[in-house]
Amino acid sequence: MTHFRRALAGGIAMVCLAACSAPEHNGSSSADGGAAGAASGADAGAVGEAGATNGVVPQDALPFLPSNVRQLPSLASVADVMITKSGCDLYGESGEWSCLEAGSFAHDFVEYPSGDKVALFVVKSLRVEAGAIVKTHERLPIIVVALEDLTVLGSIEVVPGTAGGGLNEAPYTDGQGSGGGFRGSVSQGRLASGQGASFCGLGGRNQVMLGSGQGLPREAYGFPESSPLIGGSSGGTGIAGESGAGGGAIQLVAGGKLTLAKGASITAPGAGGGAGLAAEPATGGGSGGAILLEAASFDLQGSLAANGGGGGQGLGADGADGSADDTAAPGGAAKVDGTVKSRGGDGGAGESINGADGTIDGNMNPGSGGGGVGRIRINVHGPLPDLSRASISPATTTDCFSIAKL
């Protein structure tokens, strides 16, 4: 059962929202943003019961019990927060919100029985103005709780490889996370590119020059409820060892209305994989991350996206990072000798949740696979929201999107 450890500097008191336990999950969380096991078979777009919702919440805190949260830090000093410019970023481990004064927000850690942690930030209300961008840093998944309204007119960007997303740090290694792509390799003139990473969607397969042996991608993992909160995985690396990071995980909670205005966005993309070099293989694209939204009510008109990154081209161009809409991130596809050869696979997006396979042309270095999509979950305490005005990728018709009543 999920439990919480008090981890606030200065001995700040804790307010328990309910009995300090959570429901059992049919699986376990693991380091590097990976939960073992296949995804649940819930119907796409179906309205079910939200995960981790048992308990009683004091009426002066929140009108419902958020997923993944059983205790809040002391609420005595939290304030209304308005972000008007870029560079107001979240640092999970450090507990910093770079543009805010100490005392305007509270910070703590959620800890699962496995020892994995999630960073928790609490404010009275949050407003991200048009043109402002909030980015994530450091390794822990992030939960932001606004006791009242949470309004996004600008952008919240979960940077690939942060907030629980798998992060590659060396060439020729398997991707990090439960869905990490298999690494690229060179052996006796037989060159294999890296595979794309899986999360909810499967990563694209690699290609092999002067031989066969194209492997199957890793299985899908995690839960539609995003409880526990985990991120995407990174692609298998070739020579470009630091590319292809997985999308991170973010949970946004509003005790009142959560507004995502037209033109605004909340994104958790996978990163594109790096291109190969002469006799050196390309890197696979990272899978998209996780976005979990919970509120008493919603007004959604902007973009929610957790798309996979494109795979690196065998020789030429890197794959693109996951997009902020339902457009697939293109795999690397530069012209070589006047034509595009051995391109990387596109990342998963929209209705196409799996990353595309890399390609190979003749004896060219093979292209790597694109990353699969991540997960988007919406939990609402009140009436179901109108999703028709929002851009949501993965698409609401797929198993990688779900909605439930709190």
C-alpha positions as CSV (number, residue, x, y, z in Angstrom):
1,M,0.0,0.0,0.0
2,T,1.2,3.5,-0.8
3,H,2.4,5.5,2.2
4,F,4.0,8.8,2.8
5,R,7.2,9.8,4.6
6,R,7.5,13.2,6.2
7,A,10.3,14.9,4.4
8,L,10.0,18.7,4.9
9,A,12.8,20.9,6.1
10,G,12.2,22.7,9.4
11,G,9.8,20.2,10.8
12,I,6.7,21.4,9.0
13,A,3.6,19.6,10.2
14,M,1.6,17.3,8.0
15,V,-2.1,17.4,7.3
16,C,-3.5,13.9,6.7
17,L,-6.2,13.8,4.0
18,A,-7.4,10.4,4.9
19,A,-6.2,7.1,6.4
20,C,-2.6,7.2,5.3
21,S,-2.8,4.3,2.9
22,A,-3.8,3.7,-0.7
23,P,-5.5,0.8,-2.5
24,E,-3.5,-2.1,-3.6
25,H,-2.3,-2.1,-7.3
26,N,-2.0,-5.1,-9.4
27,G,1.6,-4.4,-10.1
28,S,4.6,-2.5,-8.7
29,S,6.5,0.6,-9.5
30,S,10.2,0.5,-10.4
31,A,13.1,2.9,-10.7
32,D,13.6,5.0,-13.8
33,G,9.9,5.6,-14.3
34,G,8.9,2.0,-15.1
35,A,6.0,-0.1,-13.7
36,A,6.3,-3.8,-14.4
37,G,3.6,-5.6,-16.3
38,A,1.3,-4.8,-19.2
39,A,-1.2,-2.0,-19.3
40,S,-4.7,-2.6,-18.0
41,G,-7.3,-3.5,-20.5
42,A,-9.8,-0.8,-19.7
43,D,-12.0,0.3,-22.6
44,A,-10.7,3.4,-24.4
45,G,-12.6,6.5,-23.4
46,A,-14.8,4.6,-20.9
47,V,-15.9,6.2,-17.7
48,G,-14.8,4.2,-14.8
49,E,-13.9,4.6,-11.1
50,A,-10.8,6.7,-10.6
51,G,-7.8,4.9,-9.0
52,A,-6.8,5.7,-5.4
53,T,-9.9,7.7,-4.4
54,N,-11.0,6.1,-1.1
55,G,-10.9,8.2,2.0
56,V,-12.3,11.4,3.4
57,V,-10.9,14.8,2.6
58,P,-11.3,17.7,5.0
59,Q,-13.6,20.3,3.4
60,D,-11.1,23.1,4.1
61,A,-8.5,21.3,2.0
62,L,-9.9,19.7,-1.2
63,P,-13.3,18.5,-2.1
64,F,-11.9,15.1,-3.2
65,L,-9.0,12.8,-2.5
66,P,-6.4,13.1,-5.2
67,S,-4.7,10.0,-6.7
68,N,-1.2,9.3,-5.4
69,V,-1.7,11.8,-2.5
70,R,-2.7,11.0,1.1
71,Q,-1.1,13.8,3.0
72,L,-0.4,17.4,2.3
73,P,2.3,19.7,3.8
74,S,1.2,22.4,6.2
75,L,-1.1,24.8,4.3
76,A,-0.5,27.8,6.5
77,S,1.9,29.6,4.1
78,V,0.7,28.6,0.6
79,A,-0.3,31.5,-1.7
80,D,-2.0,32.4,-5.0
81,V,0.7,32.0,-7.6
82,M,0.7,33.8,-11.0
83,I,3.5,33.0,-13.5
84,T,3.9,35.7,-16.1
85,K,7.2,34.7,-17.9
86,S,9.4,31.8,-18.9
87,G,12.1,30.5,-16.5
88,C,9.7,29.7,-13.7
89,D,10.7,26.1,-13.5
90,L,10.1,23.1,-11.1
91,Y,12.9,21.2,-9.5
92,G,11.5,18.1,-7.9
93,E,14.4,16.9,-5.7
94,S,15.6,20.3,-4.7
95,G,12.1,21.5,-3.9
96,E,12.6,24.8,-5.8
97,W,10.2,26.7,-7.9
98,S,12.7,29.0,-9.5
99,C,10.7,32.3,-9.7
100,L,8.7,32.0,-6.5
101,E,9.7,33.2,-3.0
102,A,10.0,30.6,-0.3
103,G,6.8,30.3,1.7
104,S,4.5,30.9,-1.3
105,F,4.3,27.1,-1.9
106,A,4.9,23.9,0.1
107,H,7.0,21.0,-1.0
108,D,7.2,17.4,0.1
109,F,7.8,13.9,-1.2
110,V,5.5,10.9,-1.8
111,E,7.3,7.6,-1.3
112,Y,6.0,4.3,-2.5
113,P,6.9,1.0,-0.8
114,S,9.4,0.3,-3.5
115,G,11.4,3.3,-2.4
116,D,10.5,5.3,-5.5
117,K,9.5,8.9,-4.8
118,V,7.4,11.7,-6.3
119,A,7.8,15.4,-5.7
120,L,4.8,17.2,-4.4
121,F,4.2,21.0,-4.7
122,V,1.1,22.7,-3.1
123,V,-0.2,26.3,-3.8
124,K,-3.4,28.1,-3.0
125,S,-4.1,28.7,-6.7
126,L,-2.0,28.7,-9.9
127,R,-2.2,30.8,-13.0
128,V,0.2,30.4,-15.9
129,E,-0.2,33.4,-18.1
130,A,-0.2,33.5,-21.9
131,G,3.4,33.3,-23.2
132,A,4.7,31.9,-19.9
133,I,6.4,28.5,-19.9
134,V,6.9,26.2,-16.8
135,K,9.4,23.4,-17.3
136,T,10.4,20.5,-15.2
137,H,13.9,19.6,-14.0
138,E,15.6,16.8,-12.1
139,R,14.5,13.2,-11.9
140,L,11.4,12.8,-9.8
141,P,7.8,12.7,-11.2
142,I,6.0,15.8,-10.1
143,I,2.6,16.5,-8.6
144,V,1.2,20.1,-8.4
145,V,-1.8,20.6,-6.2
146,A,-3.8,23.9,-6.3
147,L,-6.3,24.0,-3.5
148,E,-8.5,26.3,-5.6
149,D,-8.3,27.0,-9.3
150,L,-5.5,26.0,-11.7
151,T,-5.4,28.0,-14.9
152,V,-3.0,27.4,-17.9
153,L,-3.0,30.1,-20.5
154,G,0.6,29.5,-21.5
155,S,2.6,26.2,-21.4
156,I,3.6,23.5,-19.0
157,E,6.4,21.4,-20.5
158,V,7.7,18.2,-19.0
159,V,11.2,18.1,-20.4
160,P,12.2,14.6,-21.8
161,G,14.5,12.8,-19.3
162,T,13.2,14.7,-16.3
163,A,10.3,14.1,-13.9
164,G,10.6,10.3,-14.1
165,G,11.4,10.0,-17.8
166,G,14.0,7.4,-18.8
167,L,17.4,9.1,-19.5
168,N,20.2,7.7,-21.5
169,E,23.7,8.6,-20.5
170,A,26.0,6.4,-22.6
171,P,26.3,4.9,-26.1
172,Y,25.3,1.3,-26.8
173,T,23.0,0.8,-23.8
174,D,19.4,-0.4,-23.5
175,G,17.0,2.4,-22.9
176,Q,16.1,3.2,-19.3
177,G,12.7,2.3,-17.9
178,S,10.4,-0.8,-18.2
179,G,9.8,0.0,-21.9
180,G,13.4,1.0,-22.8
181,G,14.4,0.1,-26.4
182,F,17.1,-2.4,-27.1
183,R,20.5,-0.9,-27.7
184,G,22.2,-0.6,-31.1
185,S,25.3,-2.7,-31.8
186,V,28.2,-3.3,-34.2
187,S,29.5,-6.9,-34.5
188,Q,31.6,-8.3,-37.4
189,G,30.3,-5.7,-39.8
190,R,26.7,-6.4,-38.8
191,L,25.3,-3.1,-37.6
192,A,21.9,-2.8,-35.7
193,S,20.2,0.4,-34.9
194,G,18.5,1.2,-31.5
195,Q,14.9,0.4,-31.0
196,G,12.2,2.9,-30.0
197,A,10.9,2.9,-26.5
198,S,7.5,1.6,-25.3
199,F,5.0,3.0,-22.7
200,C,1.4,2.7,-23.5
201,G,2.2,2.5,-27.2
202,L,5.0,0.1,-28.5
203,G,8.3,1.4,-29.7
204,G,9.2,1.0,-33.3
205,R,11.6,-1.8,-34.3
206,N,15.2,-1.4,-35.4
207,Q,16.8,-2.5,-38.5
208,V,20.0,-4.6,-39.1
209,M,22.5,-4.0,-41.9
210,L,24.1,-7.1,-43.5
211,G,22.0,-9.6,-41.6
212,S,18.7,-10.2,-39.9
213,G,17.5,-10.2,-36.3
214,Q,15.1,-7.3,-36.0
215,G,13.8,-7.8,-32.5
216,L,10.3,-7.2,-31.0
217,P,9.8,-4.0,-28.9
218,R,9.4,-4.1,-25.2
219,E,5.8,-4.6,-23.9
220,A,3.5,-1.8,-22.8
221,Y,3.5,-1.1,-19.1
222,G,1.9,1.0,-16.4
223,F,-1.8,1.6,-15.6
224,P,-4.5,3.8,-17.2
225,E,-5.0,5.5,-13.8
226,S,-1.4,6.7,-13.6
227,S,-1.3,5.5,-10.1
228,P,1.6,5.0,-9.3
229,L,2.8,8.1,-11.2
230,I,5.5,6.9,-13.6
231,G,7.1,8.3,-16.8
232,G,8.1,7.0,-20.2
233,S,11.2,5.1,-21.2
234,S,14.2,6.0,-23.4
235,G,15.2,4.5,-26.7
236,G,18.0,2.1,-27.2
237,T,21.2,4.0,-27.9
238,G,23.7,3.8,-30.7
239,I,26.5,6.3,-31.0
240,A,24.3,9.2,-29.9
241,G,24.3,8.1,-26.2
242,E,22.4,11.0,-24.6
243,S,19.5,11.2,-27.1
244,G,16.1,9.5,-27.1
245,A,15.0,10.3,-23.5
246,G,11.6,9.3,-22.3
247,G,8.8,11.6,-21.5
248,G,8.3,12.5,-17.8
249,A,5.2,12.3,-15.6
250,I,3.2,15.1,-14.1
251,Q,-0.1,15.3,-12.1
252,L,-2.0,18.5,-11.9
253,V,-4.7,18.8,-9.2
254,A,-7.2,21.6,-8.8
255,G,-9.7,21.8,-5.9
256,G,-11.8,24.1,-8.1
257,K,-11.7,24.5,-11.9
258,L,-8.8,23.4,-14.1
259,T,-8.6,25.5,-17.2
260,L,-6.5,24.8,-20.3
261,A,-7.2,27.8,-22.6
262,K,-7.2,27.8,-26.3
263,G,-3.6,28.0,-27.5
264,A,-2.2,26.7,-24.2
265,S,-0.6,23.3,-23.7
266,I,0.5,20.7,-21.3
267,T,3.0,18.3,-22.8
268,A,5.1,15.3,-21.8
269,P,6.9,14.3,-25.0
270,G,9.6,11.6,-25.7
271,A,12.8,12.9,-27.2
272,G,14.0,12.2,-30.7
273,G,16.8,9.7,-31.2
274,G,20.2,10.8,-32.5
275,A,21.4,9.9,-36.0
276,G,24.1,7.3,-36.7
277,L,27.6,8.0,-38.0
278,A,29.8,6.1,-40.4
279,A,29.8,2.5,-39.1
280,E,28.0,3.7,-35.9
281,P,24.2,3.0,-35.3
282,A,21.4,5.4,-34.6
283,T,19.4,5.8,-31.4
284,G,15.7,5.0,-31.0
285,G,13.1,7.6,-30.0
286,G,11.8,7.9,-26.4
287,S,8.3,7.1,-25.5
288,G,5.8,9.8,-24.4
289,G,5.3,10.4,-20.7
290,A,2.2,10.6,-18.5
291,I,-0.2,13.5,-17.8
292,L,-2.8,13.1,-15.0
293,L,-5.3,15.9,-14.5
294,E,-7.8,15.9,-11.5
295,A,-10.2,18.7,-10.6
296,A,-13.7,19.5,-9.5
297,S,-14.5,20.8,-13.0
298,F,-12.7,21.4,-16.3
299,D,-12.6,23.9,-19.1
300,L,-10.3,22.2,-21.7
301,Q,-9.7,24.0,-25.0
302,G,-5.9,23.7,-25.4
303,S,-3.5,20.9,-26.2
304,L,-2.6,17.8,-24.1
305,A,0.1,15.7,-25.6
306,A,2.3,12.7,-24.5
307,N,3.7,11.7,-27.9
308,G,6.7,9.6,-28.8
309,G,9.9,10.9,-30.3
310,G,11.1,10.1,-33.8
311,G,13.9,7.6,-34.4
312,G,17.3,8.7,-35.6
313,Q,18.3,8.3,-39.3
314,G,20.9,5.8,-40.1
315,L,23.2,8.6,-41.3
316,G,22.0,12.2,-41.5
317,A,19.4,13.6,-39.2
318,D,18.1,13.2,-35.6
319,G,14.5,12.3,-35.0
320,A,12.2,15.1,-33.7
321,D,10.9,15.4,-30.2
322,G,7.2,14.5,-29.6
323,S,4.9,17.2,-30.8
324,A,2.4,19.4,-28.9
325,D,-0.5,18.2,-31.0
326,D,-1.5,15.0,-32.7
327,T,1.1,15.2,-35.4
328,A,3.7,12.4,-35.4
329,A,7.2,13.4,-34.6
330,P,9.2,12.7,-37.8
331,G,12.1,10.3,-37.8
332,G,15.4,11.6,-39.1
333,A,15.0,11.9,-42.9
334,A,17.8,14.1,-44.4
335,K,18.8,13.6,-48.0
336,V,21.9,11.6,-48.6
337,D,23.3,11.8,-52.1
338,G,20.1,13.5,-53.2
339,T,17.6,11.0,-51.7
340,V,16.3,10.2,-48.3
341,K,17.7,6.8,-47.2
342,S,17.4,4.7,-44.0
343,R,15.1,7.1,-42.3
344,G,14.1,6.8,-38.6
345,G,10.6,5.7,-37.7
346,D,8.1,8.4,-36.7
347,G,7.0,8.7,-33.1
348,G,3.5,7.6,-32.0
349,A,0.8,10.2,-31.9
350,G,-3.0,10.6,-32.2
351,E,-4.6,7.4,-33.3
352,S,-1.3,5.8,-34.1
353,I,-0.1,4.9,-30.7
354,N,3.0,2.8,-31.7
355,G,6.2,4.2,-33.0
356,A,7.1,3.3,-36.6
357,D,9.9,1.0,-37.5
358,G,13.2,2.3,-38.8
359,T,14.0,1.6,-42.5
360,I,17.1,0.4,-44.3
361,D,18.3,1.1,-47.9
362,G,20.9,-1.2,-49.3
363,N,24.0,-1.3,-47.2
364,M,23.3,2.1,-45.6
365,N,23.4,2.4,-41.8
366,P,19.8,1.4,-40.7
367,G,17.3,3.9,-39.2
368,S,16.1,3.4,-35.7
369,G,12.5,3.0,-34.4
370,G,10.3,5.8,-33.1
371,G,8.9,5.9,-29.5
372,G,5.4,4.9,-28.6
373,V,2.9,7.3,-27.0
374,G,2.5,7.7,-23.2
375,R,-0.7,8.0,-21.2
376,I,-3.3,10.8,-20.5
377,R,-5.8,10.4,-17.7
378,I,-8.5,12.8,-16.6
379,N,-10.3,12.4,-13.2
380,V,-13.2,14.7,-12.5
381,H,-15.2,15.3,-9.2
382,G,-18.1,17.0,-11.0
383,P,-19.7,16.7,-14.4
384,L,-17.7,15.1,-17.2
385,P,-15.9,17.7,-19.2
386,D,-16.4,18.6,-22.8
387,L,-13.4,17.3,-24.7
388,S,-14.5,18.4,-28.2
389,R,-12.6,21.7,-28.1
390,A,-9.3,20.3,-26.9
391,S,-6.5,18.7,-28.9
392,I,-5.6,15.4,-27.1
393,S,-2.8,13.0,-28.2
394,P,-2.9,10.0,-27.8
395,A,-6.4,10.2,-29.1
396,T,-9.4,9.8,-26.8
397,T,-10.5,6.8,-28.8
398,T,-7.3,4.8,-27.9
399,D,-6.5,2.7,-24.8
400,C,-3.9,5.3,-23.9
401,F,-6.4,7.9,-22.9
402,S,-9.0,7.4,-20.1
403,I,-11.4,9.5,-18.1
404,A,-13.1,8.7,-14.7
405,K,-15.2,10.2,-12.0
406,L,-13.6,10.9,-8.7
